[in-house]
């Protein structure tokens, strides 16, 4: 919105000055997502890593390794997002501006929750003096699932300070390494230009493992071509033929109705009635000569006929 509807970080930069509320809330959310204590994400990340630690006893050590790697990379790439979006020079077009209050107020509410929501995971002895133990218990009760897929329910491993410190160290390491690389320019800058293996690796990652090419050029094209060909044949030979046949039938029916019903029957009847009226008028016109003696003859003739009929009947 503020950067003219672009989602490309490469077209942003320098937004810290123009969007202070968005910047501050984004930093808070980044610390929460990276899992820095005491933000909300720290507690959820700690639960995930702790669950993976317990799960490795059943033969799943890779889950813990993957979890630690993801925790490290999450902190790193979110710090990179802050650099590309809010620091440096603005690389887009137009004039960026802060979002309206209808957007910044919810951002601050969410940022506040990112800071405070994790407190409900603190041990009861810590919450009890400040009067939050009862509220935390109710929230945790509401968050419990009402139906379990097995009789074991939810697994709640015992807290581990060592695992919590490992998760926090991973978050701080990811943030620190990214800070040194982008802010302090310490690191192997220009490596992709000097080393072809690094360049090929960067290209591979930049193209997202070529999954889009695999999907669009191989999977989609392989499926799309025969389906499109079949759909076109079905459209031409079945749907279009049915539509054309229906149209031709309707056209021929309309022509027949027009010729035999409208023109032959209806118009014929109306025209015949008109011709009959016209003929009757022509016949009666001879009687209407306008001469009084003729009208008198007709009157006396009609009276004579009525008299004869009266005599015969009576």
C-alpha positions as CSV (number, residue, x, y, z in Angstrom):
1,X,0.0,0.0,0.0
2,X,2.5,2.6,1.1
3,X,5.1,1.5,-1.5
4,X,2.6,1.7,-4.4
5,X,1.3,-1.9,-4.1
6,X,4.5,-3.7,-4.7
7,X,5.6,-6.8,-2.7
8,X,9.1,-6.9,-4.1
9,X,11.6,-5.9,-1.4
10,X,14.1,-4.9,-4.1
11,X,11.8,-2.0,-5.0
12,X,11.5,-0.8,-1.4
13,X,14.3,0.3,1.0
14,X,14.6,3.4,3.2
15,X,11.0,3.1,4.5
16,X,12.1,3.5,8.1
17,X,11.9,7.3,7.9
18,X,8.6,7.4,6.0
19,X,6.9,4.6,7.9
20,X,8.0,4.8,11.5
21,X,5.0,3.0,13.0
22,X,5.2,0.2,10.5
23,X,9.0,-0.1,11.0
24,X,8.7,-0.4,14.8
25,X,5.9,-2.9,14.8
26,X,7.7,-4.9,12.1
27,X,10.8,-5.1,14.2
28,X,8.8,-6.3,17.2
29,X,7.1,-8.9,15.0
30,X,10.5,-10.0,13.6
31,X,11.9,-10.5,17.1
32,X,8.8,-12.5,18.0
33,X,9.0,-14.6,14.8
34,X,12.8,-15.1,15.3
35,X,12.1,-16.5,18.8
36,X,13.9,-13.9,20.9
37,X,13.0,-13.9,24.7
38,X,10.5,-12.8,26.0
39,X,8.5,-12.3,22.8
40,X,5.7,-14.7,22.0
41,X,7.6,-16.6,19.3
42,X,10.2,-17.6,21.8
43,X,7.8,-19.8,23.8
44,X,6.3,-21.5,20.8
45,X,9.7,-22.2,19.2
46,X,10.9,-23.5,22.6
47,X,7.9,-25.9,22.7
48,X,8.6,-27.1,19.1
49,X,12.4,-27.7,19.7
50,X,11.7,-29.3,23.1
51,X,9.1,-31.6,21.5
52,X,11.7,-32.5,18.8
53,X,14.3,-33.2,21.5
54,X,11.9,-35.6,23.3
55,X,10.9,-37.1,19.9
56,X,14.5,-38.0,19.1
57,X,14.5,-40.6,21.8
58,X,12.1,-42.5,19.5
59,X,14.5,-42.4,16.6
60,X,13.7,-39.0,15.1
61,X,16.9,-36.9,15.6
62,X,16.5,-35.2,12.2
63,X,13.4,-33.3,13.5
64,X,15.5,-31.6,16.1
65,X,18.2,-30.8,13.5
66,X,15.7,-29.4,11.0
67,X,14.0,-27.4,13.8
68,X,17.3,-25.8,14.8
69,X,18.2,-25.0,11.2
70,X,14.8,-23.5,10.5
71,X,15.1,-21.4,13.7
72,X,18.5,-20.1,12.6
73,X,17.3,-19.3,9.0
74,X,14.1,-17.7,10.2
75,X,16.0,-15.2,12.3
76,X,18.4,-14.5,9.5
77,X,15.9,-14.0,6.7
78,X,13.6,-11.8,8.8
79,X,16.5,-9.6,9.7
80,X,17.3,-9.5,6.0
81,X,13.7,-8.4,5.3
82,X,14.1,-5.5,7.7
83,X,17.3,-4.4,5.9
84,X,15.9,-4.6,2.4
85,X,12.6,-3.0,3.3
86,X,13.4,-0.3,5.8
87,X,17.1,0.6,5.5
88,X,19.3,1.9,2.7
89,X,18.0,4.0,-0.1
90,X,14.5,3.9,-1.5
91,X,14.6,1.9,-4.7
92,X,11.0,2.2,-5.9
93,X,9.1,4.9,-7.6
94,X,6.7,7.5,-6.3
95,X,6.6,8.8,-2.7
96,X,6.1,6.2,0.1
97,X,4.0,7.2,3.1
98,X,2.9,5.8,6.4
99,X,-0.3,3.7,6.4
100,X,-3.5,5.3,7.9
101,X,-4.5,4.8,11.5
102,X,-7.0,2.1,10.4
103,X,-3.9,0.0,9.6
104,X,-1.3,1.2,12.1
105,X,-3.6,0.8,15.2
106,X,-4.1,-2.9,14.4
107,X,-0.4,-3.2,13.8
108,X,0.4,-1.9,17.3
109,X,-2.3,-4.2,18.8
110,X,-0.7,-7.2,17.2
111,X,2.8,-6.0,18.2
112,X,1.6,-5.7,21.8
113,X,0.3,-9.2,21.7
114,X,3.6,-10.4,20.2
115,X,5.3,-9.0,23.2
116,X,2.8,-10.0,26.0
117,X,1.1,-13.1,24.8
118,X,4.1,-15.3,25.6
119,X,4.0,-14.3,29.2
120,X,1.1,-16.8,29.7
121,X,3.7,-19.5,29.2
122,X,5.7,-18.4,32.3
123,X,5.7,-20.8,35.2
124,X,3.0,-20.4,37.8
125,X,5.3,-19.1,40.6
126,X,6.2,-16.2,38.3
127,X,2.6,-15.4,37.2
128,X,1.0,-15.8,40.7
129,X,2.5,-12.6,42.3
130,X,1.2,-10.4,39.4
131,X,-2.2,-12.0,39.4
132,X,-2.1,-13.7,36.0
133,X,-2.0,-17.3,37.0
134,X,-5.8,-17.7,36.8
135,X,-6.1,-15.9,33.4
136,X,-3.2,-18.0,32.0
137,X,-4.9,-21.2,33.2
138,X,-8.2,-20.3,31.5
139,X,-6.4,-19.4,28.3
140,X,-4.4,-22.6,28.3
141,X,-7.7,-24.5,29.0
142,X,-9.5,-22.9,26.1
143,X,-6.5,-23.6,23.8
144,X,-6.6,-27.4,24.6
145,X,-8.3,-29.5,21.9
146,X,-11.7,-30.9,22.8
147,X,-11.1,-34.1,20.9
148,X,-7.9,-36.2,20.8
149,X,-6.9,-38.6,18.1
150,X,-5.4,-40.9,20.6
151,X,-5.7,-41.6,24.3
152,X,-2.4,-39.9,25.0
153,X,-3.7,-36.4,24.4
154,X,-1.2,-33.6,24.1
155,X,2.4,-34.1,25.0
156,X,3.8,-31.6,27.5
157,X,7.6,-32.2,27.9
158,X,9.2,-30.9,31.0
159,X,10.8,-27.4,30.6
160,X,14.5,-27.4,29.6
161,X,16.6,-24.4,30.3
162,X,19.3,-25.8,28.1
163,X,17.0,-26.2,25.1
164,X,15.6,-22.7,25.6
165,X,19.1,-21.3,25.6
166,X,19.9,-23.2,22.4
167,X,16.9,-21.7,20.7
168,X,17.7,-18.2,21.9
169,X,21.3,-18.6,20.8
170,X,20.1,-19.7,17.3
171,X,17.9,-16.6,17.0
172,X,20.7,-14.2,18.2
173,X,23.2,-15.9,15.8
174,X,20.9,-15.5,12.8
175,X,20.2,-11.9,13.6
176,X,23.9,-11.1,14.3
177,X,25.2,-12.8,11.2
178,X,22.7,-11.0,9.0
179,X,23.4,-7.7,10.7
180,X,27.2,-8.0,10.1
181,X,26.6,-9.0,6.5
182,X,24.2,-6.3,5.5
183,X,24.7,-3.4,7.9
184,X,28.5,-3.7,8.5
185,X,29.3,-5.3,5.1
186,X,31.3,-8.0,6.7
187,X,31.4,-11.3,4.7
188,X,31.9,-12.8,1.4
189,X,30.4,-10.1,-0.7
190,X,30.7,-10.6,-4.5
191,X,31.3,-14.3,-4.0
192,X,28.8,-15.2,-6.7
193,X,30.8,-13.1,-9.2
194,X,34.1,-14.7,-8.3
195,X,33.1,-18.3,-7.9
196,X,31.1,-20.2,-10.5
197,X,29.9,-22.8,-7.9
198,X,28.6,-20.1,-5.7
199,X,27.0,-18.4,-8.7
200,X,25.4,-21.6,-9.8
201,X,24.1,-22.2,-6.3
202,X,22.7,-18.7,-6.1
203,X,21.0,-19.1,-9.5
204,X,19.6,-22.4,-8.3
205,X,18.2,-20.8,-5.2
206,X,17.0,-17.7,-7.0
207,X,15.0,-19.9,-9.3
208,X,13.4,-21.6,-6.3
209,X,15.0,-24.9,-7.0
210,X,13.4,-24.7,-10.5
211,X,10.2,-26.0,-9.0
212,X,8.2,-23.4,-11.0
213,X,9.8,-24.6,-14.2
214,X,9.2,-28.2,-13.3
215,X,5.6,-27.5,-12.5
216,X,4.8,-25.1,-15.5
217,X,7.0,-26.5,-18.2
218,X,6.8,-30.2,-17.5
219,X,3.8,-31.1,-15.3
220,X,1.4,-28.4,-16.5
221,X,2.4,-28.6,-20.2
222,X,2.4,-32.4,-20.1
223,X,-1.1,-32.4,-18.7
224,X,-2.4,-29.3,-20.4
225,X,-1.6,-30.2,-24.0
226,X,-3.6,-33.5,-24.2
227,X,-6.4,-32.1,-22.0
228,X,-6.6,-28.9,-24.1
229,X,-6.6,-30.9,-27.3
230,X,-9.4,-33.2,-26.0
231,X,-11.4,-30.2,-24.7
232,X,-11.1,-28.5,-28.1
233,X,-12.2,-31.5,-29.9
234,X,-15.1,-32.0,-27.5
235,X,-16.0,-28.3,-27.9
236,X,-15.9,-28.4,-31.7
237,X,-17.5,-31.8,-32.3
238,X,-20.0,-32.1,-29.5
239,X,-20.9,-28.8,-27.9
240,X,-20.7,-26.6,-31.1
241,X,-22.5,-29.3,-33.1
242,X,-25.2,-29.5,-30.6
243,X,-25.6,-25.8,-30.4
244,X,-25.5,-25.4,-34.2
245,X,-28.1,-28.2,-34.6
246,X,-30.4,-26.6,-32.0
247,X,-30.0,-23.2,-33.8
248,X,-30.7,-24.7,-37.2
249,X,-33.7,-26.5,-35.9
250,X,-35.1,-23.4,-34.2
251,X,-34.5,-21.4,-37.4
252,X,-36.3,-24.0,-39.6
253,X,-39.2,-24.3,-37.2
254,X,-39.5,-20.5,-37.2
255,X,-39.6,-20.4,-40.9
256,X,-42.3,-23.1,-41.1
257,X,-44.4,-21.4,-38.4
258,X,-44.1,-18.1,-40.3
259,X,-45.0,-19.6,-43.6
260,X,-47.9,-21.9,-42.7
261,X,-49.3,-20.6,-39.4
262,X,-48.7,-16.9,-39.5
263,X,-49.0,-16.2,-43.2
264,X,-51.2,-19.2,-44.2
265,X,-53.7,-19.6,-41.3
266,X,-53.7,-16.4,-39.3
267,X,-53.1,-13.8,-42.0
268,X,-55.3,-15.9,-44.4
269,X,-58.2,-15.7,-42.1
270,X,-57.8,-12.0,-41.4
271,X,-57.4,-11.3,-45.1
272,X,-60.4,-13.5,-46.0
273,X,-62.6,-11.6,-43.5
274,X,-61.4,-8.3,-44.9
275,X,-62.1,-9.4,-48.5
276,X,-65.6,-10.6,-47.5
277,X,-66.3,-7.3,-45.8
278,X,-65.0,-5.5,-48.9
279,X,-67.2,-7.6,-51.3
280,X,-70.3,-7.0,-49.1
281,X,-69.6,-3.3,-49.1
282,X,-69.3,-3.4,-52.9
283,X,-72.7,-5.2,-53.2
284,X,-74.5,-2.9,-50.8
285,X,-73.0,0.2,-52.4
286,X,-75.3,-0.3,-55.4
287,X,-78.3,0.0,-53.2
288,X,-77.1,3.2,-51.7
289,X,-77.8,5.4,-54.8
290,X,-78.8,8.5,-52.9
291,X,-82.2,8.7,-54.9
292,X,-85.4,9.1,-52.7
293,X,-87.5,7.1,-55.2
294,X,-85.2,4.2,-55.0
295,X,-85.4,4.2,-51.2
296,X,-89.2,4.4,-51.4
297,X,-89.3,1.4,-53.8
298,X,-87.2,-0.6,-51.3
299,X,-89.4,0.5,-48.4
300,X,-92.6,-0.4,-50.1
301,X,-91.1,-3.6,-51.5
302,X,-90.0,-4.7,-48.1
303,X,-93.4,-3.8,-46.6
304,X,-95.1,-5.9,-49.3
305,X,-92.9,-8.9,-48.5
306,X,-93.6,-8.6,-44.8
307,X,-97.3,-8.3,-45.5
308,X,-97.3,-11.5,-47.7
309,X,-95.3,-13.3,-45.0
310,X,-97.8,-12.1,-42.4
311,X,-100.8,-13.3,-44.4
312,X,-99.3,-16.7,-45.1
313,X,-98.3,-17.2,-41.5
314,X,-101.5,-15.9,-39.9
